[in-house]
């Protein structure tokens, strides 16, 4: 990719929606041979030839849901660290369970690497740097990934209820534990580290 922000939506649509042969061609074009893939329910690691495992994952993805509706909502590129952040949404339907349909949102974090170092040709003009994907990390909220494994949103609803319960426990903990923060701020001096002697002397 010469322009990751402009090109990545096409790459993602090809990997998720195109025919298997085009899927594989896209992987070989845009991923390094040792690329890694990390997902809440599977991962490949990184080694020479690990890109083949990513192809198998995308192939199985197509087997389970031949027709996937998806969209890229936003793209941000951290050029200094060569990290691409892509916010997506998709409708996942399993062909064997026509009544099952799950909409999920995720953020895909793509770590890039230059395909070759920038160099000058005979015209002294710089050759555009192309970037390859060396790691893909799909990030889902717990309630989003639950949509894939539970029909009719039962498990995702339970996850949301548990999250709200945890928030209530945080409120209770903050109320009960306020003396701890008072001492930390008014006696120990905020987040600054102070020795016992300094605390005693005030």
N, C-alpha and C positions, 0 to 999 in steps of 0.2 A: 504494500500500500504506500503510495506516495503522499496521499492526503488521508490519514486515518479517520478524521472526523467525517469527511464526505463519503468515504468508501465503506465504512464499517456497516451501515444499514444494509447495503447490498450483500455484503459477506454473510451477515447473520440470516437474512432471508434465504440465501442460497443454502446455507447449512441446515436450516430448519424446514424449508418448504420445497426445495428443488428435488429432482430425481436423484437416486443414489449415485449415479455416475458423476453428476455435477457436484454432489456433496463431496465426493472423494477428490475431484479436481480442485475444488475450493480449498480443501484441507491441505493438499499438496502445494498449492500456490501461496496460501497465506499463513500457514503454520510451519514452525521449524520441525525437523524430523524428531527432535527430542522434546517437543511441546508437552506440557502437562495439562490435565483437566481435573478440576475439583468441583464437586457438586455435593449437596447435602446427603445424597444417597449413594454416590460412587466417586471414585477418584482413580487416576492412572499413575501418578508419580511421573518423574522425568528421567528418561534414559534413551539411548539411541534406539529409535524405532517405536517410541511410545505414541507417536502420532497415529499409528495403526489402531491402537486401543481407542483413541478418540473417534476414529472413523467407525469402529464397531459400535460405540455408544450412540453416535448419531444415526447409524443404520437401524439399530434396535428402536430408537426413538421414532423413526419413520414406520417401522413395522407396527408398533403399538398404536400410533396415531398418524395414518397416511396423510390426512388433511389437517394442517395446523393453521389456525388464524393467529397472527401475531403482529406486533407493531413496535417500532423503536420510538420511544417518547423523547429522549434527550441523550446527547453525547457530550462528554467533557474530556479534554485531553490535557494531561499533565505532561507537558513536553520535556520539562527538566528531568523527570523521573521515568519518562516513557511508559506512562500508565494511562490507559483509556477506560473511562467509566461510561457504561451504556445502561440506561434505564429502559426496560422493556416490559411488555405485557403479552400474554398469550392465552389462547383458549385451547385446552388440551382435551381431546376426545379419544377414547379407546374404541376401536372399530368393533371389538367383540361385545362392548357394552354401550349400545347406542344411547341409552338414557343417561350415561355418565358424561358430564361436561364440567371442566374445572377452569376457572379463570384465575390466573396468578400473575403477580407482578414480581420483578426481580431486578437486581443490579448486577450486571456482568462486568467484572474487572479483568481487563486484558493487559498483560505485561508484554511490551513490545521490545524488539531488538532490531538494530539496523541490519538490513540484508547484506550490505557491503559498506565499507567506509567511504565517506565522501572523497572524491578525487577529481582532478582536473584533466580534461582531455586536451587535444591539440589546440582547440579554440580557446583554452584557458577559462572556459565556462564550467561552473560546478555541475556535476552530474547529480540529479535529484536523488536524495536518499530514499530507499524503499524500506519499509518496516515489515517485519514478520511477527506473528504472535508466538511467544514462547511459553505463555501460561494463560489459562482461562479459569477464572474462579467465579462461579455462579452463586450469588448471595440472595437468599430468600428469608423473609420473616418466617417464624415458626408456624404462624397461622396460614401462610401461603403454601408452604410445602405440605401442610396437613390436608390441603384441598386435593392433592394428588392421590392420597392413600385412603380417603374416606368419602363415600358417596353422600350426596345431599348436604355437604357442609357440616356434618355432625362433629367430626373431630376438630375442624377449624374453629367451630363455635366453642367447643370445650377449651381449646387453647386460648381463645380470647377471654373466656370467663376466668381461666387460671391467671392470665396476665393482669386482669382487673383486680383479682384477689391479691396478687403480689403487690400491685400498686397500693391497695388498701393497707397491706402489711407495712409498706414503706412509710405511709402516712402515720400509722400507729407507732412505728419504730422511731420516726422523727420526733413525735410528741413525747414519747417516753424517754428518749435519749437526749433531749435538748440540753440537760446539764453537761453532758460530755462536750458538746460543741461550745457551750458557754465557757467552760474551763479552757478548752483549746484556744479560744479567741482572746479571752480576757486574762488568763493566767500564763499560758504558754506562748502567747504572742502569735496567734494565727498559725500559719503553716511553717513559720520559721523554726528551725531546730535550735533549742536552747538547752544548755546543760542544767543539771539539778542545782548547781551553785547559783547560776544566773536566775533560776526561778525563785530560789529562796531569798536572794537579794532584791528581787523585784525589778 
